[in-house]
Amino acid sequence: MGFGEGTACDIGWMSPLNADQRKRFQEPQVIRRIIAQPGTVAVVGLSSNPQKASYFVADYLQKRGWKIIPVTPKSGTILGEPSFASLEDVPVPIDLVDVFRPPSEMPALVEQAIRIRARAFWMQLKLAHLDAAETAAAAGLLVVADKCIKMEYARYNGGLNSSGMNSGVISSKKNKA
């Protein structure tokens, strides 16, 4: 077994999705199509706390050319962008809806994403609602469930090794490069 092989490097073994569901909603070609070109991403559940995953992921995407739109009930500015209470309040077209909210909220968020004519709907790592995913796909949205967009972006753009992932070296020490 070489570097980057085995279950330790495949988060899919912890997925709540079965093999058929992973094939349908974790399709590499769909993921690549979504991340191929930066666009406007509404990050639903974006926290202003830099220690939260939603902030970390949004900051990462923003630094790679994505226009971040915070969607949170809290008013204010996050990552230099004004926040909106719902997807339907956003005054610009949305390419991707990236969700950091519980699965129980997915059906309503998918309905909003369909109404605003989003291109894609992404349910972050450990988040999946299969009925909502099916509804989004039936409406023509590209759909990903139970994957981290930051990790997938890094995977397909050569960035995982800089954080110790898929490099054969796993360490808690910060990379000094």
C-alpha positions in Angstrom: 0.0 0.0 0.0 1.5 3.3 -1.1 1.0 6.8 0.1 -2.6 8.1 -0.1 -4.1 4.7 -0.2 -6.3 2.9 2.3 -9.2 3.9 4.5 -7.2 6.4 6.5 -7.0 8.6 3.4 -10.6 8.1 2.4 -13.1 9.9 4.5 -15.9 8.1 2.6 -15.6 5.2 5.0 -17.2 7.4 7.7 -20.0 8.7 5.4 -23.7 8.3 6.3 -24.3 7.6 2.6 -24.3 4.0 1.3 -22.2 3.1 -1.8 -25.0 3.9 -4.3 -25.7 7.2 -2.7 -22.0 8.1 -2.7 -21.8 7.3 -6.4 -24.8 9.5 -7.1 -24.0 12.5 -4.8 -20.2 12.4 -4.6 -19.5 12.0 -8.4 -15.9 13.3 -9.1 -17.0 14.8 -12.5 -19.8 16.8 -10.8 -17.4 18.0 -8.1 -14.8 19.0 -10.7 -17.5 20.8 -12.7 -18.6 22.8 -9.6 -15.1 23.8 -8.6 -13.7 24.3 -12.1 -14.2 28.0 -12.1 -14.7 30.4 -9.2 -18.1 32.0 -9.0 -20.5 33.3 -6.4 -21.1 31.0 -3.5 -23.7 31.6 -0.9 -22.4 30.0 2.3 -25.5 29.2 4.4 -24.6 29.0 8.1 -21.4 31.0 7.7 -20.1 32.0 11.1 -18.1 35.1 11.9 -15.9 32.9 14.2 -12.6 32.1 12.5 -12.4 28.9 14.5 -15.6 27.5 12.9 -15.4 25.2 9.8 -17.7 27.4 7.8 -15.5 30.5 8.3 -12.3 28.5 7.5 -13.8 27.0 4.3 -15.3 30.4 3.1 -12.0 32.2 3.7 -10.2 29.5 1.7 -12.6 29.8 -1.2 -12.5 33.6 -1.1 -8.7 33.5 -1.3 -9.0 31.4 -4.4 -11.3 33.8 -6.3 -14.8 32.9 -5.2 -17.2 35.7 -4.3 -18.5 34.8 -0.9 -22.1 35.7 0.2 -22.7 35.0 3.9 -26.2 33.7 4.6 -27.0 33.8 8.3 -29.7 35.3 10.4 -27.1 37.5 12.1 -26.8 40.8 10.4 -23.3 42.3 9.7 -20.3 41.6 7.7 -18.3 38.4 7.4 -15.0 38.1 5.5 -15.7 41.7 4.2 -19.1 40.8 2.7 -22.5 41.8 4.0 -24.6 38.9 5.3 -28.2 38.1 4.2 -30.9 36.3 6.2 -31.9 34.0 3.4 -30.9 32.9 0.0 -33.9 34.8 -1.4 -32.6 38.0 0.1 -29.3 37.9 -1.9 -29.5 40.5 -4.7 -27.1 38.8 -7.1 -27.2 35.5 -9.0 -25.7 32.5 -7.0 -23.7 29.8 -8.7 -23.3 27.6 -5.7 -25.1 27.1 -2.4 -22.7 25.6 0.2 -24.6 24.6 3.4 -23.3 24.3 6.9 -26.7 23.7 8.5 -28.3 20.5 9.9 -29.8 18.1 7.5 -33.3 18.8 8.7 -33.0 22.3 7.1 -31.9 21.0 3.7 -35.4 20.6 2.1 -36.3 24.3 2.7 -32.8 25.4 1.6 -33.1 23.3 -1.6 -36.5 24.9 -2.4 -34.9 28.4 -2.0 -31.9 27.3 -4.1 -34.4 26.2 -6.9 -36.3 29.4 -6.7 -33.2 31.6 -7.0 -32.0 29.4 -9.9 -28.7 28.4 -8.2 -26.5 26.2 -10.4 -25.3 23.8 -7.7 -26.2 22.7 -4.1 -23.4 21.4 -1.8 -24.1 19.7 1.6 -20.9 19.9 3.6 -19.1 17.0 5.2 -21.3 14.9 7.5 -24.4 16.7 6.1 -26.8 14.9 3.8 -30.5 14.8 3.2 -31.3 12.4 0.4 -34.8 13.6 -0.3 -33.5 17.2 -0.6 -30.6 16.0 -2.8 -33.0 14.2 -5.1 -35.3 17.2 -5.3 -32.3 19.5 -6.2 -31.1 17.0 -8.8 -34.6 16.7 -10.3 -34.7 20.5 -10.6 -31.4 20.4 -12.6 -29.0 21.5 -9.9 -25.6 19.8 -9.6 -25.6 18.2 -6.1 -22.9 17.1 -3.7 -23.6 15.6 -0.3 -21.3 14.8 2.6 -18.1 16.3 1.1 -16.0 19.3 2.2 -15.7 21.7 -0.7 -12.3 22.9 0.6 -10.9 19.4 0.7 -12.3 18.6 -2.7 -11.0 21.9 -4.2 -7.5 21.1 -2.7 -7.7 17.5 -3.9 -8.3 18.5 -7.5 -6.0 21.5 -7.5 -3.0 20.0 -5.8 -3.4 21.5 -2.3 -4.0 18.5 0.0 -0.3 17.7 0.5 0.4 21.1 2.0 -1.7 20.3 5.0 -0.3 16.8 5.5 -3.1 15.0 3.7 -2.3 12.5 1.0 1.4 13.3 1.4 2.4 10.2 3.5 3.0 12.5 6.5 0.4 13.2 9.0 1.3 15.7 11.7 -0.3 18.2 14.0 2.6 20.6 13.4 1.8 23.6 11.1 3.4 23.5 7.7 6.2 26.1 7.6 6.3 26.3 3.8 
